[in-house]
Amino acid sequence: MVIGIGGNYTFGGNIPFFGMKIPCIAGAAIFGIVLNLLLSIGEKKSKNDTSEIKPEAETAEV
């Protein structure tokens, strides 16, 4: 949202990007999508993940 509003205020509605004039709202949407993709890379770890806990060996006491 900051990119869209700031670009609209500073660049008059179009952000210059590698020689192209990208509309501010579209540029902000593309930036948000790319940021979401970057932040979603990797494996999520939950607090109650028990897959790494190994069962103890059973011992019989006589």
PDB file of N, CA, C and O in Angstrom:
ATOM      1  N   MET A   1       0.820  -1.178   0.000  1.00  0.00           N
ATOM      2  CA  MET A   1       0.000   0.000   0.000  1.00  0.00           C
ATOM      3  C   MET A   1       0.871   1.253   0.000  1.00  0.00           C
ATOM      4  O   MET A   1       0.533   2.245  -0.645  1.00  0.00           O
ATOM      5  N   VAL A   2       1.981   1.211   0.713  1.00  0.00           N
ATOM      6  CA  VAL A   2       2.894   2.353   0.748  1.00  0.00           C
ATOM      7  C   VAL A   2       3.495   2.593  -0.631  1.00  0.00           C
ATOM      8  O   VAL A   2       3.665   3.739  -1.049  1.00  0.00           O
ATOM      9  N   ILE A   3       3.817   1.509  -1.338  1.00  0.00           N
ATOM     10  CA  ILE A   3       4.372   1.648  -2.688  1.00  0.00           C
ATOM     11  C   ILE A   3       3.345   2.277  -3.619  1.00  0.00           C
ATOM     12  O   ILE A   3       3.686   3.154  -4.412  1.00  0.00           O
ATOM     13  N   GLY A   4       2.116   1.847  -3.535  1.00  0.00           N
ATOM     14  CA  GLY A   4       1.067   2.384  -4.400  1.00  0.00           C
ATOM     15  C   GLY A   4       0.793   3.851  -4.138  1.00  0.00           C
ATOM     16  O   GLY A   4       0.718   4.643  -5.078  1.00  0.00           O
ATOM     17  N   ILE A   5       0.643   4.227  -2.876  1.00  0.00           N
ATOM     18  CA  ILE A   5       0.331   5.621  -2.534  1.00  0.00           C
ATOM     19  C   ILE A   5       1.552   6.518  -2.753  1.00  0.00           C
ATOM     20  O   ILE A   5       1.431   7.605  -3.318  1.00  0.00           O
ATOM     21  N   GLY A   6       2.715   6.068  -2.311  1.00  0.00           N
ATOM     22  CA  GLY A   6       3.934   6.867  -2.490  1.00  0.00           C
ATOM     23  C   GLY A   6       4.306   7.041  -3.947  1.00  0.00           C
ATOM     24  O   GLY A   6       4.735   8.119  -4.357  1.00  0.00           O
ATOM     25  N   GLY A   7       4.145   5.995  -4.728  1.00  0.00           N
ATOM     26  CA  GLY A   7       4.429   6.101  -6.158  1.00  0.00           C
ATOM     27  C   GLY A   7       3.453   7.012  -6.855  1.00  0.00           C
ATOM     28  O   GLY A   7       3.823   7.740  -7.776  1.00  0.00           O
ATOM     29  N   ASN A   8       2.220   6.978  -6.429  1.00  0.00           N
ATOM     30  CA  ASN A   8       1.217   7.861  -7.015  1.00  0.00           C
ATOM     31  C   ASN A   8       1.532   9.318  -6.680  1.00  0.00           C
ATOM     32  O   ASN A   8       1.343  10.203  -7.514  1.00  0.00           O
ATOM     33  N   TYR A   9       2.003   9.561  -5.485  1.00  0.00           N
ATOM     34  CA  TYR A   9       2.330  10.928  -5.058  1.00  0.00           C
ATOM     35  C   TYR A   9       3.617  11.417  -5.732  1.00  0.00           C
ATOM     36  O   TYR A   9       3.671  12.546  -6.222  1.00  0.00           O
ATOM     37  N   THR A  10       4.652  10.571  -5.757  1.00  0.00           N
ATOM     38  CA  THR A  10       5.968  10.979  -6.246  1.00  0.00           C
ATOM     39  C   THR A  10       6.074  10.956  -7.769  1.00  0.00           C
ATOM     40  O   THR A  10       6.539  11.921  -8.374  1.00  0.00           O
ATOM     41  N   PHE A  11       5.646   9.865  -8.385  1.00  0.00           N
ATOM     42  CA  PHE A  11       5.868   9.677  -9.816  1.00  0.00           C
ATOM     43  C   PHE A  11       4.646   9.997 -10.665  1.00  0.00           C
ATOM     44  O   PHE A  11       4.680   9.771 -11.875  1.00  0.00           O
ATOM     45  N   GLY A  12       3.596  10.501 -10.097  1.00  0.00           N
ATOM     46  CA  GLY A  12       2.435  10.883 -10.880  1.00  0.00           C
ATOM     47  C   GLY A  12       1.614   9.714 -11.396  1.00  0.00           C
ATOM     48  O   GLY A  12       0.953   9.837 -12.427  1.00  0.00           O
ATOM     49  N   GLY A  13       1.642   8.599 -10.711  1.00  0.00           N
ATOM     50  CA  GLY A  13       0.793   7.468 -11.086  1.00  0.00           C
ATOM     51  C   GLY A  13       1.516   6.318 -11.747  1.00  0.00           C
ATOM     52  O   GLY A  13       0.984   5.209 -11.779  1.00  0.00           O
ATOM     53  N   ASN A  14       2.717   6.537 -12.281  1.00  0.00           N
ATOM     54  CA  ASN A  14       3.482   5.476 -12.939  1.00  0.00           C
ATOM     55  C   ASN A  14       4.901   5.452 -12.391  1.00  0.00           C
ATOM     56  O   ASN A  14       5.564   6.487 -12.325  1.00  0.00           O
ATOM     57  N   ILE A  15       5.367   4.267 -11.998  1.00  0.00           N
ATOM     58  CA  ILE A  15       6.714   4.108 -11.468  1.00  0.00           C
ATOM     59  C   ILE A  15       7.627   3.692 -12.617  1.00  0.00           C
ATOM     60  O   ILE A  15       7.338   2.702 -13.289  1.00  0.00           O
ATOM     61  N   PRO A  16       8.727   4.420 -12.867  1.00  0.00           N
ATOM     62  CA  PRO A  16       9.670   3.991 -13.906  1.00  0.00           C
ATOM     63  C   PRO A  16      10.436   2.757 -13.429  1.00  0.00           C
ATOM     64  O   PRO A  16      11.081   2.784 -12.381  1.00  0.00           O
ATOM     65  N   PHE A  17      10.359   1.685 -14.199  1.00  0.00           N
ATOM     66  CA  PHE A  17      10.976   0.411 -13.820  1.00  0.00           C
ATOM     67  C   PHE A  17      11.626  -0.185 -15.056  1.00  0.00           C
ATOM     68  O   PHE A  17      10.928  -0.715 -15.921  1.00  0.00           O
ATOM     69  N   PHE A  18      12.959  -0.111 -15.160  1.00  0.00           N
ATOM     70  CA  PHE A  18      13.726  -0.606 -16.306  1.00  0.00           C
ATOM     71  C   PHE A  18      13.174  -0.072 -17.626  1.00  0.00           C
ATOM     72  O   PHE A  18      12.996  -0.835 -18.576  1.00  0.00           O
ATOM     73  N   GLY A  19      12.908   1.206 -17.692  1.00  0.00           N
ATOM     74  CA  GLY A  19      12.435   1.827 -18.916  1.00  0.00           C
ATOM     75  C   GLY A  19      10.943   1.717 -19.150  1.00  0.00           C
ATOM     76  O   GLY A  19      10.422   2.356 -20.064  1.00  0.00           O
ATOM     77  N   MET A  20      10.243   0.932 -18.360  1.00  0.00           N
ATOM     78  CA  MET A  20       8.791   0.812 -18.503  1.00  0.00           C
ATOM     79  C   MET A  20       8.132   1.697 -17.450  1.00  0.00           C
ATOM     80  O   MET A  20       8.717   1.973 -16.402  1.00  0.00           O
ATOM     81  N   LYS A  21       6.952   2.123 -17.730  1.00  0.00           N
ATOM     82  CA  LYS A  21       6.169   2.892 -16.756  1.00  0.00           C
ATOM     83  C   LYS A  21       5.085   1.975 -16.214  1.00  0.00           C
ATOM     84  O   LYS A  21       4.091   1.714 -16.891  1.00  0.00           O
ATOM     85  N   ILE A  22       5.276   1.480 -14.979  1.00  0.00           N
ATOM     86  CA  ILE A  22       4.336   0.555 -14.350  1.00  0.00           C
ATOM     87  C   ILE A  22       3.352   1.363 -13.506  1.00  0.00           C
ATOM     88  O   ILE A  22       3.784   2.213 -12.726  1.00  0.00           O
ATOM     89  N   PRO A  23       2.045   1.128 -13.634  1.00  0.00           N
ATOM     90  CA  PRO A  23       1.095   1.806 -12.744  1.00  0.00           C
ATOM     91  C   PRO A  23       1.383   1.456 -11.280  1.00  0.00           C
ATOM     92  O   PRO A  23       1.727   0.318 -10.964  1.00  0.00           O
ATOM     93  N   CYS A  24       1.243   2.422 -10.415  1.00  0.00           N
ATOM     94  CA  CYS A  24       1.625   2.253  -9.005  1.00  0.00           C
ATOM     95  C   CYS A  24       0.866   1.131  -8.313  1.00  0.00           C
ATOM     96  O   CYS A  24       1.460   0.349  -7.570  1.00  0.00           O
ATOM     97  N   ILE A  25      -0.417   1.043  -8.544  1.00  0.00           N
ATOM     98  CA  ILE A  25      -1.213   0.016  -7.875  1.00  0.00           C
ATOM     99  C   ILE A  25      -0.806  -1.371  -8.374  1.00  0.00           C
ATOM    100  O   ILE A  25      -0.706  -2.309  -7.584  1.00  0.00           O
ATOM    101  N   ALA A  26      -0.572  -1.504  -9.682  1.00  0.00           N
ATOM    102  CA  ALA A  26      -0.136  -2.794 -10.229  1.00  0.00           C
ATOM    103  C   ALA A  26       1.261  -3.143  -9.724  1.00  0.00           C
ATOM    104  O   ALA A  26       1.536  -4.303  -9.418  1.00  0.00           O
ATOM    105  N   GLY A  27       2.138  -2.156  -9.635  1.00  0.00           N
ATOM    106  CA  GLY A  27       3.485  -2.396  -9.108  1.00  0.00           C
ATOM    107  C   GLY A  27       3.454  -2.840  -7.659  1.00  0.00           C
ATOM    108  O   GLY A  27       4.214  -3.721  -7.258  1.00  0.00           O
ATOM    109  N   ALA A  28       2.578  -2.232  -6.874  1.00  0.00           N
ATOM    110  CA  ALA A  28       2.451  -2.624  -5.471  1.00  0.00           C
ATOM    111  C   ALA A  28       1.891  -4.037  -5.349  1.00  0.00           C
ATOM    112  O   ALA A  28       2.309  -4.799  -4.477  1.00  0.00           O
ATOM    113  N   ALA A  29       0.947  -4.390  -6.220  1.00  0.00           N
ATOM    114  CA  ALA A  29       0.383  -5.745  -6.188  1.00  0.00           C
ATOM    115  C   ALA A  29       1.438  -6.776  -6.571  1.00  0.00           C
ATOM    116  O   ALA A  29       1.537  -7.826  -5.936  1.00  0.00           O
ATOM    117  N   ILE A  30       2.226  -6.487  -7.604  1.00  0.00           N
ATOM    118  CA  ILE A  30       3.289  -7.409  -8.025  1.00  0.00           C
ATOM    119  C   ILE A  30       4.332  -7.540  -6.923  1.00  0.00           C
ATOM    120  O   ILE A  30       4.802  -8.643  -6.643  1.00  0.00           O
ATOM    121  N   PHE A  31       4.698  -6.428  -6.296  1.00  0.00           N
ATOM    122  CA  PHE A  31       5.655  -6.469  -5.192  1.00  0.00           C
ATOM    123  C   PHE A  31       5.137  -7.330  -4.045  1.00  0.00           C
ATOM    124  O   PHE A  31       5.898  -8.100  -3.458  1.00  0.00           O
ATOM    125  N   GLY A  32       3.863  -7.208  -3.723  1.00  0.00           N
ATOM    126  CA  GLY A  32       3.268  -8.010  -2.651  1.00  0.00           C
ATOM    127  C   GLY A  32       3.262  -9.492  -2.966  1.00  0.00           C
ATOM    128  O   GLY A  32       3.518 -10.318  -2.090  1.00  0.00           O
ATOM    129  N   ILE A  33       2.971  -9.833  -4.215  1.00  0.00           N
ATOM    130  CA  ILE A  33       2.969 -11.241  -4.622  1.00  0.00           C
ATOM    131  C   ILE A  33       4.372 -11.820  -4.537  1.00  0.00           C
ATOM    132  O   ILE A  33       4.559 -12.923  -4.022  1.00  0.00           O
ATOM    133  N   VAL A  34       5.362 -11.086  -5.038  1.00  0.00           N
ATOM    134  CA  VAL A  34       6.749 -11.568  -4.997  1.00  0.00           C
ATOM    135  C   VAL A  34       7.235 -11.685  -3.553  1.00  0.00           C
ATOM    136  O   VAL A  34       7.914 -12.652  -3.207  1.00  0.00           O
ATOM    137  N   LEU A  35       6.897 -10.718  -2.714  1.00  0.00           N
ATOM    138  CA  LEU A  35       7.289 -10.786  -1.304  1.00  0.00           C
ATOM    139  C   LEU A  35       6.651 -11.985  -0.608  1.00  0.00           C
ATOM    140  O   LEU A  35       7.302 -12.654   0.196  1.00  0.00           O
ATOM    141  N   ASN A  36       5.391 -12.260  -0.910  1.00  0.00           N
ATOM    142  CA  ASN A  36       4.706 -13.415  -0.335  1.00  0.00           C
ATOM    143  C   ASN A  36       5.375 -14.717  -0.774  1.00  0.00           C
ATOM    144  O   ASN A  36       5.533 -15.635   0.031  1.00  0.00           O
ATOM    145  N   LEU A  37       5.766 -14.799  -2.044  1.00  0.00           N
ATOM    146  CA  LEU A  37       6.454 -16.001  -2.523  1.00  0.00           C
ATOM    147  C   LEU A  37       7.790 -16.188  -1.820  1.00  0.00           C
ATOM    148  O   LEU A  37       8.141 -17.305  -1.441  1.00  0.00           O
ATOM    149  N   LEU A  38       8.531 -15.115  -1.643  1.00  0.00           N
ATOM    150  CA  LEU A  38       9.824 -15.219  -0.964  1.00  0.00           C
ATOM    151  C   LEU A  38       9.676 -15.636   0.494  1.00  0.00           C
ATOM    152  O   LEU A  38      10.467 -16.434   0.998  1.00  0.00           O
ATOM    153  N   LEU A  39       8.680 -15.106   1.162  1.00  0.00           N
ATOM    154  CA  LEU A  39       8.499 -15.426   2.580  1.00  0.00           C
ATOM    155  C   LEU A  39       7.888 -16.800   2.810  1.00  0.00           C
ATOM    156  O   LEU A  39       7.985 -17.337   3.913  1.00  0.00           O
ATOM    157  N   SER A  40       7.259 -17.380   1.788  1.00  0.00           N
ATOM    158  CA  SER A  40       6.633 -18.687   1.963  1.00  0.00           C
ATOM    159  C   SER A  40       7.565 -19.835   1.595  1.00  0.00           C
ATOM    160  O   SER A  40       7.179 -20.999   1.704  1.00  0.00           O
ATOM    161  N   ILE A  41       8.788 -19.527   1.161  1.00  0.00           N
ATOM    162  CA  ILE A  41       9.747 -20.581   0.842  1.00  0.00           C
ATOM    163  C   ILE A  41      10.245 -21.191   2.147  1.00  0.00           C
ATOM    164  O   ILE A  41      10.564 -20.477   3.097  1.00  0.00           O
ATOM    165  N   GLY A  42      10.308 -22.495   2.182  1.00  0.00           N
ATOM    166  CA  GLY A  42      10.805 -23.166   3.373  1.00  0.00           C
ATOM    167  C   GLY A  42       9.733 -24.009   4.025  1.00  0.00           C
ATOM    168  O   GLY A  42       8.566 -23.985   3.634  1.00  0.00           O
ATOM    169  N   GLU A  43      10.153 -24.746   5.017  1.00  0.00           N
ATOM    170  CA  GLU A  43       9.250 -25.661   5.708  1.00  0.00           C
ATOM    171  C   GLU A  43       8.746 -25.008   6.987  1.00  0.00           C
ATOM    172  O   GLU A  43       9.523 -24.454   7.765  1.00  0.00           O
ATOM    173  N   LYS A  44       7.458 -25.079   7.190  1.00  0.00           N
ATOM    174  CA  LYS A  44       6.889 -24.511   8.410  1.00  0.00           C
ATOM    175  C   LYS A  44       7.088 -25.484   9.562  1.00  0.00           C
ATOM    176  O   LYS A  44       6.928 -26.693   9.398  1.00  0.00           O
ATOM    177  N   LYS A  45       7.433 -24.957  10.713  1.00  0.00           N
ATOM    178  CA  LYS A  45       7.592 -25.776  11.908  1.00  0.00           C
ATOM    179  C   LYS A  45       6.511 -25.377  12.893  1.00  0.00           C
ATOM    180  O   LYS A  45       6.352 -24.200  13.216  1.00  0.00           O
ATOM    181  N   SER A  46       5.774 -26.364  13.365  1.00  0.00           N
ATOM    182  CA  SER A  46       4.730 -26.066  14.337  1.00  0.00           C
ATOM    183  C   SER A  46       5.246 -26.357  15.743  1.00  0.00           C
ATOM    184  O   SER A  46       6.234 -27.070  15.918  1.00  0.00           O
ATOM    185  N   LYS A  47       4.575 -25.805  16.726  1.00  0.00           N
ATOM    186  CA  LYS A  47       4.995 -25.996  18.111  1.00  0.00           C
ATOM    187  C   LYS A  47       4.781 -27.428  18.578  1.00  0.00           C
ATOM    188  O   LYS A  47       5.552 -27.925  19.399  1.00  0.00           O
ATOM    189  N   ASN A  48       3.756 -28.100  18.075  1.00  0.00           N
ATOM    190  CA  ASN A  48       3.414 -29.444  18.526  1.00  0.00           C
ATOM    191  C   ASN A  48       3.880 -30.506  17.548  1.00  0.00           C
ATOM    192  O   ASN A  48       3.235 -31.545  17.408  1.00  0.00           O
ATOM    193  N   ASP A  49       4.999 -30.259  16.868  1.00  0.00           N
ATOM    194  CA  ASP A  49       5.508 -31.223  15.895  1.00  0.00           C
ATOM    195  C   ASP A  49       6.173 -32.376  16.642  1.00  0.00           C
ATOM    196  O   ASP A  49       7.212 -32.190  17.276  1.00  0.00           O
ATOM    197  N   THR A  50       5.576 -33.569  16.568  1.00  0.00           N
ATOM    198  CA  THR A  50       6.105 -34.734  17.282  1.00  0.00           C
ATOM    199  C   THR A  50       6.784 -35.716  16.347  1.00  0.00           C
ATOM    200  O   THR A  50       7.114 -36.828  16.760  1.00  0.00           O
ATOM    201  N   SER A  51       7.001 -35.336  15.101  1.00  0.00           N
ATOM    202  CA  SER A  51       7.602 -36.269  14.158  1.00  0.00           C
ATOM    203  C   SER A  51       9.079 -36.496  14.457  1.00  0.00           C
ATOM    204  O   SER A  51       9.632 -37.519  14.052  1.00  0.00           O
ATOM    205  N   GLU A  52       9.736 -35.564  15.158  1.00  0.00           N
ATOM    206  CA  GLU A  52      11.148 -35.717  15.453  1.00  0.00           C
ATOM    207  C   GLU A  52      11.406 -36.465  16.756  1.00  0.00           C
ATOM    208  O   GLU A  52      12.550 -36.823  17.036  1.00  0.00           O
ATOM    209  N   ILE A  53      10.388 -36.707  17.550  1.00  0.00           N
ATOM    210  CA  ILE A  53      10.555 -37.416  18.817  1.00  0.00           C
ATOM    211  C   ILE A  53      10.613 -38.912  18.531  1.00  0.00           C
ATOM    212  O   ILE A  53       9.701 -39.487  17.936  1.00  0.00           O
ATOM    213  N   LYS A  54      11.704 -39.522  18.969  1.00  0.00           N
ATOM    214  CA  LYS A  54      11.877 -40.956  18.742  1.00  0.00           C
ATOM    215  C   LYS A  54      11.394 -41.711  19.973  1.00  0.00           C
ATOM    216  O   LYS A  54      11.667 -41.304  21.102  1.00  0.00           O
ATOM    217  N   PRO A  55      10.677 -42.809  19.758  1.00  0.00           N
ATOM    218  CA  PRO A  55      10.211 -43.585  20.917  1.00  0.00           C
ATOM    219  C   PRO A  55      11.390 -44.221  21.651  1.00  0.00           C
ATOM    220  O   PRO A  55      12.374 -44.636  21.039  1.00  0.00           O
ATOM    221  N   GLU A  56      11.267 -44.285  22.963  1.00  0.00           N
ATOM    222  CA  GLU A  56      12.324 -44.894  23.758  1.00  0.00           C
ATOM    223  C   GLU A  56      12.272 -46.409  23.600  1.00  0.00           C
ATOM    224  O   GLU A  56      11.212 -46.988  23.361  1.00  0.00           O
ATOM    225  N   ALA A  57      13.424 -47.031  23.735  1.00  0.00           N
ATOM    226  CA  ALA A  57      13.487 -48.487  23.629  1.00  0.00           C
ATOM    227  C   ALA A  57      12.764 -49.103  24.820  1.00  0.00           C
ATOM    228  O   ALA A  57      12.941 -48.682  25.963  1.00  0.00           O
ATOM    229  N   GLU A  58      11.960 -50.094  24.530  1.00  0.00           N
ATOM    230  CA  GLU A  58      11.205 -50.742  25.604  1.00  0.00           C
ATOM    231  C   GLU A  58      12.116 -51.725  26.334  1.00  0.00           C
ATOM    232  O   GLU A  58      12.755 -52.574  25.713  1.00  0.00           O
ATOM    233  N   THR A  59      12.165 -51.601  27.637  1.00  0.00           N
ATOM    234  CA  THR A  59      12.972 -52.515  28.444  1.00  0.00           C
ATOM    235  C   THR A  59      12.059 -53.209  29.441  1.00  0.00           C
ATOM    236  O   THR A  59      11.192 -52.592  30.061  1.00  0.00           O
ATOM    237  N   ALA A  60      12.274 -54.476  29.571  1.00  0.00           N
ATOM    238  CA  ALA A  60      11.456 -55.252  30.505  1.00  0.00           C
ATOM    239  C   ALA A  60      12.277 -55.501  31.771  1.00  0.00           C
ATOM    240  O   ALA A  60      13.379 -56.045  31.715  1.00  0.00           O
ATOM    241  N   GLU A  61      11.723 -55.096  32.901  1.00  0.00           N
ATOM    242  CA  GLU A  61      12.403 -55.356  34.157  1.00  0.00           C
ATOM    243  C   GLU A  61      11.830 -56.629  34.761  1.00  0.00           C
ATOM    244  O   GLU A  61      10.616 -56.831  34.798  1.00  0.00           O
ATOM    245  N   VAL A  62      12.708 -57.459  35.221  1.00  0.00           N
ATOM    246  CA  VAL A  62      12.277 -58.731  35.787  1.00  0.00           C
ATOM    247  C   VAL A  62      12.349 -58.711  37.280  1.00  0.00           C
ATOM    248  O   VAL A  62      12.021 -59.705  37.927  1.00  0.00           O
TER     249      VAL A  62
END
